[in-house]
Every structure is written in C-alpha cells, then in structure tokens.
C-alpha cells in the first residue's frame, strides 16, 4: 500500500491511498471463509455452502467491506503516527478519486481532503499578566441570606387585625341591588383572599384595619380586574358563570393569617444546617459567609476562564482556517438543517473552535490531566449549588454523590461536566504559570464587570 500526504496550503492537505490486491486479498479470503461457516442458503445445510457459491454470491460485497475497513484503519494509523493535527474528519475528494468497480478492479485509489488545524502560539508564562476577581462577602450579603432563611423557615399565625399581605378567610355572600342577601345567590363559606394583590385599589383599601368578625361589602369582579378565571376560583363556579357576575358581596372575616419569618435561633440553625452543626448566631453567620464565598467561587472561576479566553484569543489574533472544508463538514453533519444553518452559524463557530484548540495547547503545556474523580467532584459541586438555591444546605454526602452519579449517566450533562472540569483544572494551572493579580471587589462591582464583558 502506498500513502502520500501533500499540503495544499497551510491549513489543508490531500491524503491519497493506493490499495493493491496483495493488501486485502488474504483478509477477503479469511472473511469469506468465516462467512461460509455461518451462511445458510436454500438447498444447503448451514456451513455447508460451497466456497465457489459463497464467492459468487457474496465475494464482491465482502471485498468492498474489507477494503473499506482497511482504508479506515490505514488512515487513522497514518494520522496517528505522523501526528497530523486534523480538524473534523477526512472528506472524500471525488475529483481525485477515480471511478471504481469492486467486482472487476484489483487496485484502487482513494483521495481525501484533510482540514488542518492552524499553527499558533498559546504558551503561557510569567510574562502574561491576568486578574482574578475575589468577591468580598460583607455583612449586607450575610444579612440578606439570613433573612432569606428566616423567610423560608417561617409560618402562618392567626392575628386579630388585618395588615398588608395577610390572608383573610370568611363567608362570601352575594347581594342584590339593594345590598340585601340575594335569594338563591352564591355563598362561599370558606373563601380565602389576599387583598394586597387585588387589582383595584378601592376594593383593596376596604380591608385596611379590618378585624375578626367585621363584615365588608366588596365587588369581587372589580377586585380581580374582571378576570373570569380568578373569579371562578374564588366563588367555586365555572368560568362562564363568572363572566356574568358583576354584583357586590358581603364578606364576614372569620380568620386572618399572617406569615411570620422564623426567628434567628437554634431552631432555625438546626432547620437549615442540621442539628447542632452550629450553636450560636456568630457561628451561623460564619457558616453562611463561608458558603457564600464557596458559591461565588464558581462565578469567579468562570469569569477568570472567560477573561483567559479573551486574553489568549486576543494574543493569538486572526488565524486562517480551511473554511471551505469546514463548511463541507458542517453541512454533512447538519444535512437536515440545510445551507441556511451553515450560513448562519459558521462564522460564530470559528472563535469557539479556536478556543478549543488553544485550550488543548494550554492543557498540553501545563500537563492538565482529567480523572473520573475530578469530573465527579465537579458534578457534586454543581449538585450542592442547585440544592443550596432552595435552602437545602445539609443534604447528606451520600445523597450528593448519588445525584452527581445520576447526572453523569446523562451523556449531554456528562460532556458539559467534563468540559467544565477541564477548564477548572486548566485555570488552576494557569494561575501558577502566569503573573496573577487578585483583586477584591463587591458583588455589585463584579456583576457590572461581568455584564460589561
């Protein structure tokens, strides 16, 4: 077999393979022999079909299959042994590949277009200066989180006098035009309302200072902005019936419920963190501050990676890509989406491709190695962050590990976690390789900085 590799330009090449009969003849004989052991044709017992008939019926098909197998093996071997930095996959060059007939030909020529990665320098050293932003966790942030936990851990209590955001319960009775109870009208014995969220200010104001036992005359349709769906839910009637309701109702208050946040104390500490994890407000606030710091770390690390990307790509500048070949490949991979997809997405894909290639070079330079345990830790960290958003900070470690393992079973999620792990490990190595300046910023400053970038 003869293989030739010819550079067409700096970012594309032509790979040509000349396959002769001696390259595949024995493979075809072996494949036909193995096929004959299992073949079953009418009039013959399995495995007893004459070799001549096997050759006649299946020889050409097996020959083509073995040549294609050999072709794939030799291409991969050549690219691997010669360390060709290739983008995408080899694309058949139909112009330089002669017409072939597997039945009559013995020798074959195959030509492939190869998209080559552009050459550029992404080496990092102490000459490179980067900034890492450290978000300051101040008392205001801790206070905000404490209040959030108090809100989540609160409960409804019965009160005597209505205040904004209280829930009121009581009996709603439909009235006639004279303000008297309407015969055969609607009565709801356990109606519940949140006056604060009524759409009409005049109706809402009727509840100001109301007490248990008070009777208020209101117009539910007006209060709910003539929303038939809301009115039907309140009056326990159909939407169609609600559209006809315009009358006043009397409402006798039987219960007023107010949501009271939990108080800062041991009961709240145990509810949020687990029993006796902390035993004082000072310890509670320190735990929260440390947790906020840990959660911010993901954001600051991500921002550092984005800044690193911007810096490296800016330093590399414009590079040449084998655009025609890459467009061909993108079109093949997205055949069902058509030319428009390629036209809309090709230019946007080039910076992503360049950053991917740059990351590979940086990881090679800094000897970044990713193990399964590293990916699992990334999945665990992501899981902890998700549950922390719902105030669940004391989830057992075995539960965290279980959720993380489930995430890794999803191929798409697993790929994203692998990429994040690579970037995290790379960022850690980069910080040691470059001249790093750590700058402390407030959360607002960091948010503005991130939005600007």
Secondary structure, 3 states (H helix, E strand, C coil): CEEEEEEEECCEEEEEEEECHHHHHHHHHHHHHHHHHHCCCCCCCCCCCCHHHHHHHHHHHHHHHHHHHHHHHHHHHHHHHCCCCEEEEEEECCCCCCCCCCCCCCCEEEEEEEEECCCCCCCCCCCCEEEEEEECCCHHHHHHHHHHHHHHCCEEEECCECCCCCEEEEEEEEECCCCCECCCCCEEEEEEECHHHCCCHHHHHCCCCCECCCEEEECHHHHCCCCHHHHHHHHCCCHHHHCCCCCCEEEEEEEEEEEECCCCCHHHHHHHHCCCCCCCHHHHHHHHHHHHHHHHHHHHHHHHHHHHHHHHHHHHCCCCCCHHHHHHHHHHHCHHHHHHHHHHHHHHHHHHHHHHHHHHHHHHHHCCCCCHHHHHHHHHHHHHHHHHCCCCCCCCHHHHHHHHHHHHHCHHHHHHHHHHHHHHHHHHHHHHHCEEEEEEECHHHHHHHHHHC
